[in-house]
Amino acid sequence: MAKKQDKSTENPNVVTDADGNEKFKCQYCGKWISPNSFDEHGAGSYCYKLRESGWDDVRLAEHRASLTVEDVPQSDDGRDFIKVAILHKICVRNGIPVSRMVKAIGGDRSLDGPMHPTFQPFYVGRARYVHPDCGEAWGLNYLKELEGGRNSSSTPRGSGEEKEMEDALA
């Protein structure tokens, strides 16, 4: 009977935990992935699809740099842009599927470009920011009218902390 070969000695993206179970990391982003995805591509499905579409590390870095600014941008009327994380919470509170917000800003990493110039995200450090109108009546109506996205069956919700963050932006 052949002894099972330990993949962790061959590949630094395979880690054996204390119980002897193997865990697998994507070769591109380092996130934990399923054994099937690792055996097939050595990467998570999203990272693999990016590479298949021609998005290598250099192009991804150039794209990120093109969207990066040093300071939080301001609108023409002097309001600071809002974090995409805050817009996410506003969408949830208003029963708008977050997938529509993601679609409006151009998908994950904004690789597809925004659906409207107002939804153009900018990176400041690790955070993404969008125009403050995106979280107000105009932007929320725009998102509600978008085709696609998941249907939101949940009721709008929000914690006091979210409300405080939104009030601080106003």
ABEGO torsion letter per residue (X at the ends): XBBBBBAAAABAABBBBAAGBBBBBBAAAGBBBBAAAAAAAGBBAAAAAAAAAGBBAAAAAAAAAAABBABBBBBAAGBBBBBAAAAAAAAAAAGBBAAAAAAAAGEBGGAAEBABAAABBBBBEABBBBBAAAABAAAAAAAAABBEEBBBABBBBEBAAAAAAAAAAX
